[in-house]
Amino acid sequence: MKIPPVKGTRDFYPSDMAVRNWIIDGWKRVSLRNGFEEYDGPIFEYLKMFQIKSGDEIVEQLFSLTDRGGRELALRPEITPTLARMVNQRISSLPKPIKWFSVPRLFRAERPQKGRLREFFQWNIDIIGEDDVLADAETIFCALDYLQEVGLTPDDIVVKISSRKMLAELLRTIGIAEDKLEDLYAVLDKRSKLPTDIFEQMLAESVTDESKCKKILKLMSIEFIKQIGSVVELTRQVKESVDELSRLFELLNVMGAGDYCIFDIGIVRGLAYYTGIVYEIYDKGSELRAIGGGGRYDNLLQLFGGPSIPATGFGIGDCVLAILLEEKGLIKPEPRQLDYFVAYVEEAYKEAAVKLTMKLRSAGWRTSFSYKSTKLSKQLKEASEQKAKKCIIIGEEFKNNELVIKDMATGQQELIKVDKFFADKHDPS
C-alpha cells in the first residue's frame, strides 16, 4: 500500500531541497546585512494565544490538538504571536529598537490552491520599539533588497502601499461610526478580489447610507495621495496620516526603492491588528496571490499582556515567491557538486581510497568514492554523474606517495605528491 503525502504538504527531494535552501539562504543573508538578528520559537503554542489575536474563528483555520494533559495546543499558523510573547517576556532587558527576523515553518488548515498550501515557510522581518516611519521604510526596503537580489525588477513586481490609520481617519470624516470600522475594513479588503458589481453590493449592504457609500466608492477610486483632498476634507488627523504616508514614499525614493512602490488606497490588510502603514507585494500582472505583505501593528504586544510599544514588519511566504521566480526563470540554486571523487584502479587500493577520502573531508573538501570495486572507467563515470570537479586516482603511483589528479572538465591529468597536495591546500577549482 502506497501512502501519499497529506494534501497541501510537500516532499522535498534533493532538487527541491536545493531550491528551498537557495530561497531561505537568500532571506537569511539579506536579513543579516540589513541588521536583523534571527530568532525562532516552538512549532506549537497554546491555542489561546492565537485566539487572543484573531478570535475564536481562527480555530477552524489552524491545526489544533489536545495533549495528554488536556491542554489545547495548535501548530503555529504564523509567528507574530510568538514574537510578541517572546518580546514581552524580556521587554525590560532587550535593547531598542528590536530588529529580528525568522524563517518559520507554518501550518494552516486551508483549502490548498495555487500559491497556498497547508504547510509552508515564511520570511518574517520585524522592528519593535520604533515609531518613526523610517522603520516602515526600512522593512519595505529589506523585502525589496532580497527581491532585487534574485533578479525581480519594477517590471516584475510592485509594492502597493496605503495606511490603515489614514483610512480610519478618512472613514470617520465621511461619518462611519467607530464600531463599524472593523467590519468595513473586511469589506474593503475584498475590493481587488471581487467583480466590481459584487463589491459595490457588499459595500451597500455594509454602509446603508447611500451618500456615504458613494463617497467611499469615490475615495477607493483615487490613484494618487494628492487626490484625497478632493474627496474628503483634510482634517488635522487626516493631514497627519497623509503626511506620514507621503514621507514614507520620500524615504523609499532616498533608499533607491521608489520605482517598485505605488500608492493604493485599496490595500487594507484583513487582520485587525494593523494600525498604520500597510502594504502588499504583487507580481506586476496580479496573476498570482500576494507574494507578501505587512505593516505597522502598534497594539499587538499589549494584546498579549505587554506594554504599548510601536512595531512594524512583514511576511513573505515561499510558495507564491517560488512560482513567480520559476516563471521568470530566476531560480538558480547552487548545483550539487563534489570537490573530489577518489577512484582506485583495483581492489587492493580501496582502503587507501577510503582513508584519503576521509582525510579530504576532514580538510573541508566535499569528497566521495565508489562503494563497489568496479573498473576505473565506471568510477570515472560515477564521478562525472556526481559532478565532481576533479578525480583523484589511486594506483601504482601511490606506492611512491603520489596521486593522479584528473580535471573532469578538461580531462587533463597531473601527478602530485600527497604531502605537497595537502600542504598546498590544493583547490579543486
Order of alpha helices (4+ residues) and beta strands (2+ residues): alpha-beta-beta-alpha-beta-beta-alpha-beta-beta-beta-alpha-beta-alpha-alpha-alpha-alpha-alpha-beta-beta-beta-alpha-beta-alpha-beta-alpha-beta-alpha-beta-beta-beta-alpha
